[in-house]
């Protein structure tokens, strides 16, 4: 097998196996926090984009090229992610009501499903006396692709 074929095969294998590996990280009964609220509730609220990390660079502040606010709340009775760029509504992504998120209280991670078939992976980092950090992927049709390597870091906005 040539090096190019081997590299292509490994890429396909890694993309195909990522959902299986991800599912293996979650245990039944691990969907709720100690207060019995779902892990996905950690993602709710207002978040300010602080940093974008790509495989080749880290962008912060004005390097990003826009300010972004992610608001996760109820819109017309449905849970949605509303993205505001430079204080203007840029996109609204409604969550899929018929597909439960895959979540882990231990890891504080959530794989959220959206109505248009896309997914977004979230990881919440809570440190005492510091802002809560939300790490997110792009909205993806398949996890494990090249776009999955771009991470967005938001901090919780309490005001």
N, C-alpha and C positions, 0 to 999 in steps of 0.2 A: 504494500500500500504506500502510495507516495505521501510525502509530508503534507501536501495541500489537502489530499483526501483525508488523511488522519486528522488534520486540524479541523476540517469541516465536520467530520464525524463527531469529534469531541464537542464542538459547538452545539450540534444538534442534540447529542446525548445530554449535555448540561441543560439545555433549554427544556427538553422533554422531561428530565428527571427532577427539575426544580420544584414543581408542585408536589411531587411525591415526598421529596425531602422536607419541604415546608410543612406538609401535613403531618409528618413524623415528629415535628417539634411540639405538636399540640396533644394534650391528653384530654380525655373525656372528663367533664367536671371542672375543667380549668378555665371555663368561660366567664366566671364571675370573680369579683374582687371580694376581700373579706367582709365588706358591708353588703354583699349580695347584689351589687349593681354590676351590669355587664362591663367587660373590659372596654367595649366600644364607647362607653360613656366618657372615658378619659379623653377621647378625641373631640368631644363636643366643646363648643365655645368659640372664642375669637383668638386667632393666632397671627402673629406678624412674622413674615419671612425675614430671616436673619442671614442665611447663607445658602449657597447652591454649590454642591460638590459634584464635579464630573471626574472621569478617570484622569484627566490631564490638568485640571485647575480647580481652585477654590475661589468663588466669587462672594464678596460681602459688600454690604452698603451700596454705594453708587456704582460699583463694578457690575452689579446685577443688571442695571439699566432701567429698573422700575421699582416702585415700592409695591408690596403685595400683602394683602390681608386675606386670610382664609377664615370664613365664618361657617361653622358647622352647627346648624339649627333646623328647626321646623319651618318649612316653606309651604304654605297652602295645605297643611296637614301631613306633609311628607318630609322625611329627613333629607337634607341636601347640603352639599358643600358649595358655598358661594365664594367665588374668588374675585376680589377687587384689586385691580391694578391702577396705581396712581389715583385712588379714591373713586374709580369708575367700575361698575359691575362688568367683569370680563367674561365670566362663565358661571353657570349653575349646573351642578352635576347631582342628579337625584339618585339616592341609594335604591338598590333593588329590594323591594319589600318581600319578595318570595324566596330570596336566598339569604340564609343567615350568615353573618360574618364568621370567619374562622378566627378565633381569638385565644390568647393565652394570658392568664393573670400573672403567672410566674415571670414570663418574658415581657409582659406589658406590650404585646403586639396584636395587631388586628389586620386581617386581610378583608378589605371591604369590597363588596360587589355593587356595581352601578347598573341602572336600567339599560344603558346602551351596550352592555356586555363587557365593559372595561372593569378593571380591578385596580385597587391602590393599596399598597402595603404601608402600614403605620407602625412606628415604634415610639413609645412614650418613655421619657427619662425624667424621673422625679428625684430631685435632690433637695434636701432640707435647706431652707433659706436661699434658694436660687430659683430663677424662673423655670417652670416646667418646659421641657424641650420636646417637640414633636418632629420626628424624622419621617419623611414620606417619599415614596417613589413618584414617578409621573403616573398619570392615568394610563393604564396599559391594557391591551387586549390579551397579551400573553406575558406572564412573569418569566424572568430569566433571560430576556432579550437584552440588546445593547442599551436601550433606553432605561432598563431597570438599574443600570449602574449610575444613573444620575439621582442624587439625593437632595431633597429640599429640607432645610432645618428651620422650623418655626419656633418662636417662643410665645408663651401664653400671654395674652393681653388681658389684664384684669380691670382696665379702666374703660 
